[in-house]
Amino acid sequence: MNWERVWNVLRWVLAVLAAGFVGHFGRVLAEWIIHRRARRTEASSPERYAAELEKKRVKAQMKLEKKRIKAEAKRRKKEE
């Protein structure tokens, strides 16, 4: 058995394993980037923006209503 041949085979095996490793994680990275971009595009759509504005408006309106009720209760308590 010639050690030079064994070393040559081992080098090829290591090269194939390294290429597989790089290829796999490169593919995973590319899929992650595509998914992230799709999510960003979806998040910046006009419909989503309008829905977020409506949600904020409703939340602010509920907050004002809560303050008004609290102030009314406080005023009634003072009158007693």
SULHUGI-V58664 format. One record per residue. N is the residue number from 0. RES is the residue in three letters. PSI is psi in degrees with one decimal (999 if undefined). OMEGA is omega in radians with two decimals (999 if undefined). Layout:
N,RES,PSI,OMEGA  N,RES,PSI,OMEGA
//
This chain:
0,MET,128.9,-3.08  1,ASN,123.3,-3.11  2,TRP,-26.9,3.12  3,GLU,-39.6,3.10  4,ARG,-41.6,3.12  5,VAL,-45.9,3.13  6,TRP,-39.4,3.12  7,ASN,-44.0,3.11  8,VAL,-44.2,3.13  9,LEU,-39.1,3.11  10,ARG,-43.1,3.12  11,TRP,-42.0,3.11  12,VAL,-45.4,3.12  13,LEU,-38.2,3.12  14,ALA,-42.3,3.13  15,VAL,-41.7,3.11  16,LEU,-41.9,3.12  17,ALA,-41.3,3.12  18,ALA,-39.4,3.10  19,GLY,-41.7,3.12  20,PHE,-49.5,-3.14  21,VAL,-41.7,-3.14  22,GLY,-43.5,-3.13  23,HIS,-50.3,-3.10  24,PHE,-24.7,3.02  25,GLY,-41.0,3.11  26,ARG,-43.8,3.13  27,VAL,-41.5,3.11  28,LEU,-43.3,3.13  29,ALA,-42.2,3.11  30,GLU,-39.1,3.12  31,TRP,-43.6,-3.14  32,ILE,-42.8,3.13  33,ILE,-44.4,3.13  34,HIS,-42.5,-3.13  35,ARG,-42.1,3.12  36,ARG,-39.5,3.13  37,ALA,-39.8,3.12  38,ARG,-40.5,3.12  39,ARG,-42.4,3.14  40,THR,-42.8,3.13  41,GLU,-39.1,-3.10  42,ALA,-25.5,-3.08  43,SER,11.1,-3.13  44,SER,150.5,-3.12  45,PRO,-36.5,-3.14  46,GLU,-43.0,-3.14  47,ARG,-39.5,3.12  48,TYR,-43.8,3.12  49,ALA,-39.5,3.13  50,ALA,-40.4,3.11  51,GLU,-40.0,3.10  52,LEU,-42.1,3.12  53,GLU,-41.4,3.13  54,LYS,-43.1,3.11  55,LYS,-39.3,3.14  56,ARG,-43.7,3.13  57,VAL,-41.4,3.14  58,LYS,-43.6,3.12  59,ALA,-39.2,3.12  60,GLN,-41.3,3.11  61,MET,-37.9,3.12  62,LYS,-43.9,3.11  63,LEU,-40.3,3.11  64,GLU,-41.2,3.13  65,LYS,-42.5,3.11  66,LYS,-40.8,3.14  67,ARG,-43.5,3.13  68,ILE,-40.9,3.13  69,LYS,-42.5,3.12  70,ALA,-39.0,3.11  71,GLU,-42.9,3.12  72,ALA,-39.8,3.13  73,LYS,-41.4,3.14  74,ARG,-43.4,3.12  75,ARG,-38.5,-3.14  76,LYS,-37.7,3.13  77,LYS,-36.4,-3.11  78,GLU,-27.7,-3.10  79,GLU,999,999
//
